[in-house]
Amino acid sequence: MKAKNIRLIIFFSILAVLAMVVNQYFWVESSVDIQEKTISIQKKNAEMERSQFDNQVTLALVGVRDELISLNTEASGLYLEPVQQITENYFVVSFYDTLNPTVLQNLLVEKFAQYNITEPFEYGIYDCFTDSIIFDKYVDLSEGEVVSKESSAPQQKWNHDGHYFGVYFPDRVDVVIDEKDQLSSGLIWSTLLIGVILLVFAVSIFTILKQKRLSEVKTDFINNMTHELKTPISTIALSSDVLRKVDESTELDRIRQYASIIYAENARLESQVERVLQLAKLEKDKIQLKKEAIAIHGLIEKCMESFELVVKQKQGSIEMELDAKSDQVYGDKVHLSNVIHNLLDNATKYSKGMPEIKVRTYNKDGRLVIEFEDKGKGMSPDQTKQIFEKFYRVPTGSVHDVKGFGLGLYYVKEIVNAHQGKIEVESELGVGSTFRVILNQNT
């Protein structure tokens, strides 16, 4: 897919998601507003219903009190204290004489029915002489029947000088509207859904961009591989053509020269093919380490031999500071040799003019550290973050002066990780780079 098409898809996808989020925002805002108004109405209704109930109970109890007063003419004129509501569901009525429980219950049932009060209630009679509740009972008015039984709930005492009776409604509790639950429960699922959609969208965009970049990297890899393979093949073809046309007058040294060119280019071609095969093995997880005890100093010295000549030809220097007191590790000799070879090859290829390469070893925290330092081109911080990625090569513009496929450091990192080690890089553009391989020294 063309980069322009991908950008258009991402652009319109972002617009669609933004439109959905904006729509969701206004929908949530509208829902919250509606729910707030609903809660306000519910509160007002609850307050009105509670106030109406309280008024009905008060009127009913006043009626009961008046009936009791009318039945007890001797105490006339002593009842100036009104009915009092102690709590949301507890009412008391003062009375300055003893009360008959049966008469009181009948009057309560009659007056409550008159005011359409059908909730179960408990009533108790307080005797000021004994300072105690002398009688209490539970009355259920449901289904048109009056069912009485002894109350199991203790009656509250009221600070009062004379007799009084109290009425308690056990099933009536204050209705509290939980605004938090009301506002969140209806919106939480839609908000979670939007969050999941945004997450999926972000992952999709990330995947598309990653695939786009991988496609570009693979295209660069194919171009690099074509260039790298084409050069030795062309050289071999030309040299072979010259040898094919030799005759008896051709000098032997000239024949040997062309034969050497063919041999060298064939070795170069074989090396390039081997790197591609190494990548294929890494991708298929087919690398099997044959671990053994290895003296790293010996491997470094052996790999250095093949680079000394190249460095000297460029009038450079390559130094070793193998200061590690213990250089033995447990690993795969072939793959660790390739790691050292690749890092030395990079230090040589990316050096400016005359290479200056140093290889150091030392022990730290029970591990063996191998450093490869060069005074080459160096890298920017962004490049050092990507240097170990597959196919990645430091951009050189239109100049193709450094050979490679972008597989060497990827291979190095995979092999080091397979040995439970790690690799670090420090680099400064125009100054040079230091690659640090840290290997465990236990089995």
C-alpha positions as MATLAB code, in Angstrom:
seq = 'MKAKNIRLIIFFSILAVLAMVVNQYFWVESSVDIQEKTISIQKKNAEMERSQFDNQVTLALVGVRDELISLNTEASGLYLEPVQQITENYFVVSFYDTLNPTVLQNLLVEKFAQYNITEPFEYGIYDCFTDSIIFDKYVDLSEGEVVSKESSAPQQKWNHDGHYFGVYFPDRVDVVIDEKDQLSSGLIWSTLLIGVILLVFAVSIFTILKQKRLSEVKTDFINNMTHELKTPISTIALSSDVLRKVDESTELDRIRQYASIIYAENARLESQVERVLQLAKLEKDKIQLKKEAIAIHGLIEKCMESFELVVKQKQGSIEMELDAKSDQVYGDKVHLSNVIHNLLDNATKYSKGMPEIKVRTYNKDGRLVIEFEDKGKGMSPDQTKQIFEKFYRVPTGSVHDVKGFGLGLYYVKEIVNAHQGKIEVESELGVGSTFRVILNQNT';
ca = [
       0.000    0.000    0.000;
       1.283    3.441   -0.877;
       2.379    5.765    1.925;
      -0.143    8.385    0.759;
      -3.035    5.916    1.082;
      -1.886    4.871    4.554;
      -1.776    8.512    5.657;
      -5.296    9.078    4.317;
      -6.619    5.998    6.128;
      -5.023    7.124    9.397;
      -6.315   10.687    8.931;
      -9.932    9.650    8.333;
      -9.749    7.043   11.102;
      -8.611    9.704   13.568;
     -11.434   12.000   12.400;
     -13.964    9.188   12.904;
     -12.673    8.395   16.388;
     -12.646   12.086   17.356;
     -16.219   12.459   16.112;
     -17.236    9.422   18.168;
     -15.495   10.779   21.276;
     -17.110   14.227   20.866;
     -20.523   12.616   20.363;
     -19.945   10.440   23.432;
     -18.927   13.501   25.452;
     -22.148   15.393   24.613;
     -24.204   12.249   25.187;
     -22.609   11.738   28.612;
     -23.069   15.420   29.466;
     -26.737   15.211   28.454;
     -27.223   11.971   30.409;
     -25.609   13.452   33.502;
     -27.851   16.517   33.246;
     -30.968   14.364   32.888;
     -29.948   12.153   35.800;
     -29.218   15.166   37.996;
     -32.686   16.515   37.259;
     -34.175   13.066   37.948;
     -32.359   12.878   41.279;
     -33.568   16.354   42.182;
     -37.155   15.324   41.424;
     -36.708   12.081   43.404;
     -35.420   14.068   46.369;
     -38.362   16.448   46.241;
     -40.823   13.569   45.931;
     -39.174   11.751   48.836;
     -39.292   14.890   50.972;
     -42.955   15.480   50.075;
     -43.883   11.875   50.808;
     -42.003   11.957   54.118;
     -43.567   15.283   55.090;
     -47.035   13.988   54.175;
     -46.512   10.838   56.225;
     -45.248   12.818   59.201;
     -48.270   15.131   59.030;
     -50.698   12.199   58.757;
     -49.132   10.431   61.742;
     -49.133   13.641   63.771;
     -52.816   14.307   62.999;
     -53.709   10.708   63.797;
     -51.861   10.829   67.130;
     -53.465   14.168   68.003;
     -56.808   12.515   67.349;
     -55.864    9.575   69.586;
     -54.774   11.982   72.316;
     -58.007   13.947   72.058;
     -60.013   10.717   72.342;
     -58.050    9.739   75.443;
     -58.615   13.151   76.962;
     -62.313   12.898   76.308;
     -62.363    9.540   78.077;
     -60.595   10.976   81.122;
     -62.551   14.108   82.103;
     -60.795   14.455   85.459;
     -57.542   15.418   83.741;
     -59.099   18.065   81.536;
     -56.986   21.157   80.830;
     -53.622   19.572   81.688;
     -52.611   18.568   78.180;
     -50.918   21.562   76.627;
     -47.801   19.750   75.279;
     -48.152   18.738   71.598;
     -47.180   15.522   69.825;
     -43.435   15.415   69.204;
     -41.461   13.593   66.499;
     -38.215   12.326   68.032;
     -36.719   10.669   64.911;
     -37.806    9.973   61.352;
     -39.878    7.005   62.505;
     -40.493    7.594   66.227;
     -43.298    9.780   67.666;
     -44.248   10.420   71.326;
     -47.443   11.782   72.856;
     -47.559   13.123   76.438;
     -50.392   12.090   78.742;
     -50.716   12.771   82.469;
     -52.517    9.648   83.529;
     -52.276    5.900   83.211;
     -53.223    4.341   79.874;
     -55.115    1.186   79.015;
     -53.109   -0.738   76.351;
     -56.160   -2.224   74.663;
     -57.948    1.122   74.429;
     -54.764    2.758   73.113;
     -54.232    0.087   70.453;
     -57.834    0.311   69.245;
     -57.639    4.084   68.978;
     -54.301    3.908   67.103;
     -55.659    1.357   64.606;
     -58.804    3.404   64.080;
     -57.036    6.748   63.559;
     -54.298    5.267   61.347;
     -56.952    3.710   59.133;
     -58.720    7.064   58.974;
     -55.520    8.707   57.663;
     -54.574    5.800   55.344;
     -51.539    4.780   57.401;
     -51.048    1.066   56.730;
     -47.442    0.522   57.813;
     -46.695   -1.837   60.734;
     -45.940   -0.057   63.978;
     -44.904   -0.677   67.535;
     -46.302    1.222   70.465;
     -45.172    1.450   74.059;
     -46.505    3.032   77.249;
     -44.203    4.807   79.678;
     -44.989    4.951   83.407;
     -43.360    7.884   85.155;
     -43.766    6.252   88.585;
     -41.608    3.233   87.685;
     -39.529    5.112   85.071;
     -39.898    2.279   82.559;
     -41.765    1.079   79.508;
     -44.522   -0.981   81.068;
     -46.108   -2.245   77.902;
     -45.095   -2.573   74.242;
     -46.558   -4.392   71.260;
     -46.032   -4.825   67.506;
     -49.098   -4.228   65.285;
     -49.330   -5.187   61.596;
     -52.138   -3.556   59.580;
     -51.394   -5.290   56.258;
     -54.088   -6.942   54.132;
     -56.872   -5.348   56.142;
     -56.181   -7.481   59.235;
     -54.863   -6.407   62.604;
     -52.152   -8.750   63.843;
     -50.616   -8.023   67.248;
     -47.607   -9.580   68.934;
     -45.081   -8.659   71.554;
     -42.450   -6.253   70.284;
     -38.867   -7.496   70.054;
     -37.396   -4.009   69.627;
     -36.731   -1.977   72.805;
     -38.594    1.320   72.997;
     -36.617    4.518   73.430;
     -37.129    6.544   76.551;
     -38.063   10.197   76.279;
     -37.006   12.803   78.840;
     -40.433   13.654   80.179;
     -41.965   14.188   83.636;
     -45.313   12.447   83.163;
     -46.857    9.498   81.377;
     -46.540    9.196   77.596;
     -46.885    6.671   74.859;
     -44.597    6.256   71.855;
     -45.245    4.941   68.349;
     -42.396    3.490   66.322;
     -42.513    2.503   62.628;
     -39.759   -0.171   62.218;
     -40.132   -0.642   58.462;
     -39.852    3.047   57.715;
     -36.307    4.189   57.056;
     -35.066    7.460   55.680;
     -34.630    7.180   51.899;
     -31.157    8.339   50.889;
     -30.498    8.710   47.179;
     -26.895    7.810   46.308;
     -26.021   10.394   43.694;
     -22.651    8.814   42.963;
     -24.180    5.465   42.053;
     -26.968    7.083   40.097;
     -24.562    9.134   38.012;
     -21.910    6.463   37.408;
     -23.751    3.160   36.966;
     -25.555    4.238   33.808;
     -22.424    5.617   32.144;
     -19.639    3.330   33.244;
     -20.195    0.683   30.554;
     -20.350    3.178   27.704;
     -17.205    4.903   28.996;
     -15.397    1.574   29.252;
     -16.509    0.713   25.717;
     -15.116    3.999   24.399;
     -11.872    3.304   26.242;
     -11.598   -0.154   24.672;
     -12.321    1.283   21.214;
      -9.633    3.949   21.672;
      -7.171    1.301   22.847;
      -7.916   -0.932   19.860;
      -7.627    2.073   17.549;
      -4.252    3.062   19.035;
      -2.959   -0.506   18.693;
      -4.217   -0.641   15.099;
      -2.508    2.638   14.178;
       0.688    1.476   15.863;
       0.543   -1.826   13.965;
      -0.084   -0.087   10.633;
       2.836    2.289   11.169;
       5.050   -0.577   12.292;
       4.122   -2.627    9.227;
       4.734    0.400    7.012;
       8.167    0.938    8.505;
       8.939   -2.797    8.251;
       7.920   -2.717    4.607;
      10.244    0.224    3.972;
      13.079   -1.491    5.835;
      12.590   -4.699    3.880;
      12.604   -2.724    0.635;
      15.906   -1.148    1.672;
      17.202   -4.601    2.593;
      16.324   -6.001   -0.827;
      17.971   -3.025   -2.525;
      21.095   -3.430   -0.372;
      21.189   -7.183   -0.918;
      20.788   -6.727   -4.685;
      23.653   -4.248   -4.708;
      25.876   -6.384   -2.482;
      25.284   -9.598   -4.439;
      25.472   -7.973   -7.838;
      29.006   -6.616   -7.321;
      30.801   -9.941   -6.641;
      28.736  -11.721   -9.279;
      29.751   -9.119  -11.876;
      33.391   -9.329  -10.821;
      33.343  -13.136  -11.015;
      31.665  -12.988  -14.436;
      34.282  -10.576  -15.839;
      37.221  -12.527  -14.426;
      35.785  -15.820  -15.660;
      35.294  -14.339  -19.111;
      38.950  -13.236  -19.193;
      40.131  -16.703  -18.123;
      37.900  -18.308  -20.725;
      39.730  -16.366  -23.451;
      43.307  -17.106  -22.310;
      45.688  -18.709  -24.740;
      49.223  -20.050  -24.655;
      50.672  -16.532  -24.752;
      48.854  -15.405  -21.589;
      51.146  -14.898  -18.617;
      50.750  -17.304  -15.710;
      50.803  -14.473  -13.153;
      47.868  -12.808  -14.891;
      45.899  -16.068  -14.806;
      46.654  -16.444  -11.111;
      45.559  -12.829  -10.509;
      42.139  -13.396  -12.048;
      41.796  -16.722  -10.271;
      42.521  -14.956   -6.962;
      39.875  -12.334   -7.758;
      37.309  -15.065   -8.434;
      38.267  -16.854   -5.212;
      38.017  -13.662   -3.122;
      34.700  -12.575   -4.627;
      33.285  -16.063   -4.186;
      34.278  -15.994   -0.517;
      32.624  -12.588   -0.174;
      29.457  -13.886   -1.824;
      29.460  -16.932    0.439;
      29.777  -14.672    3.509;
      26.810  -12.575    2.419;
      24.654  -15.640    1.787;
      25.649  -17.010    5.185;
      24.406  -13.839    6.894;
      21.026  -14.169    5.227;
      20.874  -17.816    6.309;
      21.698  -16.788    9.884;
      18.719  -14.425    9.817;
      16.436  -17.204    8.551;
      17.557  -19.446   11.413;
      16.945  -16.694   13.955;
      13.421  -16.080   12.657;
      12.574  -19.780   12.836;
      14.126  -20.167   16.301;
      16.400  -22.879   14.978;
      19.571  -21.697   16.673;
      20.725  -24.367   19.070;
      23.608  -23.376   21.291;
      26.323  -25.972   21.885;
      27.644  -24.648   25.151;
      31.096  -25.373   26.492;
      33.749  -23.672   28.604;
      35.395  -20.984   26.452;
      38.388  -18.687   27.031;
      37.174  -15.422   25.513;
      40.667  -13.922   25.262;
      41.665  -16.692   22.877;
      38.604  -16.056   20.682;
      39.316  -12.320   20.577;
      42.955  -12.844   19.613;
      41.983  -15.275   16.858;
      39.358  -12.878   15.418;
      41.801   -9.966   15.621;
      44.226  -11.755   13.287;
      41.834  -11.443   10.349;
      41.359   -7.690   10.914;
      44.909   -6.602   11.632;
      45.898   -6.729    7.967;
      42.844   -4.723    6.846;
      43.437   -2.082    9.534;
      47.143   -1.805    8.683;
      46.298   -1.353    5.000;
      44.234    1.684    6.045;
      47.178    2.867    8.184;
      45.116    2.456   11.326;
      45.680    0.749   14.665;
      43.934   -1.984   16.589;
      44.792   -2.491   20.256;
      43.882   -5.045   22.882;
      43.567   -4.425   26.616;
      42.559   -7.844   27.865;
      42.578   -7.066   31.599;
      39.898   -9.508   32.758;
      41.360  -11.775   35.454;
      38.804  -14.429   34.580;
      37.915  -14.725   30.885;
      36.097  -18.039   30.940;
      32.416  -18.186   29.982;
      30.026  -21.007   29.239;
      28.639  -20.616   25.724;
      28.637  -21.517   22.039;
      32.109  -21.021   20.590;
      30.997  -20.543   16.971;
      28.279  -17.977   17.706;
      30.392  -16.006   20.189;
      33.172  -15.900   17.574;
      30.637  -14.476   15.101;
      29.610  -11.844   17.693;
      33.216  -10.698   18.119;
      33.794  -10.804   14.360;
      30.689   -8.705   13.602;
      31.559   -6.041   16.172;
      35.147   -5.789   14.905;
      33.836   -5.642   11.332;
      31.500   -2.770   12.221;
      34.281   -0.883   14.005;
      36.433   -1.231   10.883;
      33.745   -0.361    8.336;
      32.421    2.719   10.117;
      35.809    4.244   10.987;
      36.743    7.517    9.320;
      40.000    7.370    7.388;
      42.517    5.548    9.585;
      40.713    3.180   11.994;
      41.501    3.438   15.718;
      40.035    0.394   17.429;
      40.414   -0.781   21.015;
      39.157   -4.036   22.479;
      39.005   -4.261   26.283;
      37.935   -6.929   28.722;
      37.364   -6.689   32.463;
      35.321   -8.322   35.212;
      32.426   -6.577   36.911;
      29.873   -7.935   39.392;
      30.747  -11.537   38.555;
      30.402  -10.965   34.808;
      32.786  -10.621   31.887;
      32.604   -7.326   29.975;
      33.973   -6.965   26.434;
      34.196   -3.449   24.967;
      34.746   -2.525   21.310;
      35.670    1.140   20.945;
      36.184    2.993   17.666;
      36.782    6.572   16.592;
      34.380    6.304   13.692;
      31.360    8.180   12.434;
      29.318    7.659   15.567;
      25.531    7.754   15.821;
      22.789   10.056   17.048;
      20.633    9.025   20.067;
      17.747    8.126   17.734;
      20.012    5.849   15.710;
      21.374    4.052   18.771;
      17.801    3.150   19.749;
      17.244    1.377   16.418;
      20.703   -0.016   15.719;
      19.836   -3.542   16.941;
      16.624   -3.800   14.908;
      16.435   -6.194   12.010;
      17.433   -4.704    8.612;
      18.228   -1.319   10.174;
      21.277    0.500    8.821;
      22.538    3.944    9.778;
      21.473    6.232    6.909;
      24.331    7.305    4.609;
      22.271    9.257    2.069;
      22.931    8.383   -1.542;
      26.483    7.215   -0.751;
      26.790    3.433   -0.585;
      30.281    3.267    0.888;
      29.510    0.833    3.740;
      28.620   -2.731    2.793;
      26.020   -4.759    4.654;
      22.394   -5.821    4.990;
      21.576   -4.443    8.436;
      21.650   -7.927    9.965;
      24.959   -7.983   11.863;
      23.947   -6.171   15.063;
      20.528   -7.831   15.072;
      22.320  -11.202   15.015;
      24.730  -10.040   17.739;
      21.904   -9.021   20.071;
      19.977  -12.271   19.525;
      23.052  -14.392   20.274;
      23.981  -12.354   23.372;
      20.387  -12.640   24.637;
      20.467  -16.391   23.994;
      23.465  -16.520   26.360;
      21.454  -14.605   29.023;
      23.770  -11.627   28.545;
      23.158   -8.105   27.316;
      24.685   -5.627   24.905;
      24.914   -1.856   25.344;
      26.053    0.955   23.076;
      27.367    4.444   23.737;
      27.873    6.680   20.751;
      28.346   10.316   19.810;
      27.877   11.556   16.289;
      31.228   12.398   14.687;
      33.206   11.092   17.691;
      32.824    7.309   17.728;
      31.029    4.395   19.343;
      31.594    1.856   22.118;
      29.766   -1.465   22.086;
      29.729   -3.339   25.393;
      28.965   -7.074   25.592;
      28.239   -8.375   29.125;
      28.289  -12.151   29.615;
      27.551  -14.302   32.667;
      30.447  -16.411   33.929;
      28.397  -19.161   35.499;
      26.823  -22.189   33.894;
];
